[in-house]
């Protein structure tokens, strides 16, 4: 073509020299690329065999003589230049024995594992610490109990007494009992009772039950015996929650004897009763003052003796007293 010939003739013109493309020479062995940049090396292949062992390629770096090299695991050559690593077996030691220690066979009662119910506890309750006021004869009365032991076995101490306006103590009842849980809500108790006050001393053996009855009634029934006869005591109370802190508690105690004892103002059969209706307010759970109306009556042969001691008719309005006291526990 004409245009082509014109272009070819331009090579002979001054300043119009054709530049030929430069060919890159292959880099020499051991040389680095310009700029000090290292060319990325191909990743070392890791092969996995069917048994789950990892194979790595053979190391090409020699180990210097005299160096402290750690013992290496046994290796086995694999196709493609890889190696199969076999770790040595773990040597038995005190921490990792060759065989696990035998597990002792434990047999529980009724196939029920034990629970943490064998700790010892101490509890003191002063249920009544009160003054009973009336026009003729005011009284001071206390009634409390304490126990020490576990959920199943306890040593129980009970004590109650009455002091009249002349400083004479009566109705002194002190008991030392062994307590054993027989069910979730009831315990059986056995021990010794001692009538110790301003009157003659009487000693009794004691056996009974105490616990929480249906609908949360606190009840106890105890039988006493000595060489003169037998006796019995029934006690019960119930906490009626008006609010979480204001509680109304009716309470009653009844005593029975198989024989009369004029020196201690007891009669045959139903001998006496002590009852009250107490309204307490628990400022704290451990301290609760209360007001109440209480009644103490004697029946049978003791009516005249109790009346002569007060120089008043037996079981009259004077036996109903306004009461102020405090209930506390620890």
QUIDA-V979821 format. One record per residue. OMEGA is omega as a letter, one per 30 degrees, with the letter a starting at -180 (none if undefined). Layout:
omega=OMEGA
omega=OMEGA
//
This chain:
omega=a
omega=l
omega=a
omega=l
omega=l
omega=l
omega=l
omega=l
omega=a
omega=l
omega=a
omega=l
omega=a
omega=a
omega=a
omega=l
omega=a
omega=l
omega=l
omega=l
omega=l
omega=l
omega=l
omega=l
omega=l
omega=a
omega=l
omega=a
omega=l
omega=l
omega=a
omega=l
omega=a
omega=l
omega=l
omega=a
omega=l
omega=l
omega=a
omega=l
omega=l
omega=a
omega=l
omega=a
omega=l
omega=a
omega=l
omega=l
omega=a
omega=a
omega=l
omega=l
omega=l
omega=l
omega=a
omega=l
omega=a
omega=l
omega=a
omega=a
omega=l
omega=l
omega=a
omega=l
omega=l
omega=l
omega=a
omega=a
omega=l
omega=l
omega=a
omega=l
omega=a
omega=a
omega=a
omega=a
omega=l
omega=l
omega=l
omega=l
omega=l
omega=a
omega=l
omega=a
omega=l
omega=a
omega=l
omega=l
omega=l
omega=a
omega=l
omega=l
omega=l
omega=a
omega=a
omega=a
omega=a
omega=l
omega=a
omega=l
omega=l
omega=l
omega=a
omega=l
omega=a
omega=l
omega=a
omega=l
omega=a
omega=l
omega=l
omega=l
omega=a
omega=l
omega=a
omega=a
omega=a
omega=l
omega=l
omega=a
omega=l
omega=a
omega=l
omega=l
omega=l
omega=a
omega=l
omega=l
omega=a
omega=l
omega=a
omega=a
omega=l
omega=a
omega=a
omega=a
omega=l
omega=a
omega=l
omega=a
omega=l
omega=l
omega=a
omega=l
omega=l
omega=l
omega=l
omega=l
omega=a
omega=l
omega=a
omega=a
omega=a
omega=l
omega=a
omega=l
omega=l
omega=a
omega=l
omega=a
omega=a
omega=l
omega=a
omega=a
omega=l
omega=l
omega=l
omega=a
omega=l
omega=l
omega=l
omega=a
omega=a
omega=a
omega=l
omega=a
omega=l
omega=a
omega=l
omega=l
omega=l
omega=l
omega=a
omega=a
omega=a
omega=l
omega=l
omega=a
omega=l
omega=a
omega=a
omega=l
omega=l
omega=l
omega=a
omega=l
omega=a
omega=l
omega=l
omega=a
omega=l
omega=l
omega=a
omega=l
omega=a
omega=l
omega=a
omega=l
omega=l
omega=a
omega=a
omega=a
omega=a
omega=a
omega=l
omega=l
omega=l
omega=a
omega=l
omega=l
omega=a
omega=l
omega=a
omega=a
omega=l
omega=a
omega=l
omega=a
omega=a
omega=l
omega=a
omega=l
omega=l
omega=l
omega=l
omega=l
omega=a
omega=l
omega=l
omega=a
omega=l
omega=l
omega=l
omega=a
omega=l
omega=a
omega=l
omega=a
omega=l
omega=a
omega=l
omega=l
omega=a
omega=a
omega=a
omega=l
omega=l
omega=l
omega=a
omega=l
omega=a
omega=a
omega=l
omega=l
omega=l
omega=a
omega=a
omega=l
omega=l
omega=a
omega=a
omega=l
omega=l
omega=a
omega=l
omega=l
omega=a
omega=l
omega=a
omega=l
omega=a
omega=l
omega=l
omega=a
omega=a
omega=a
omega=a
omega=l
omega=a
omega=l
omega=a
omega=l
omega=a
omega=l
omega=l
omega=a
omega=l
omega=a
omega=l
omega=a
omega=a
omega=a
omega=a
omega=a
omega=l
omega=a
omega=l
omega=l
omega=l
omega=a
omega=l
omega=l
omega=a
omega=l
omega=l
omega=l
omega=a
omega=l
omega=l
omega=a
omega=l
omega=a
omega=l
omega=a
omega=a
omega=l
omega=a
omega=l
omega=l
omega=none
//
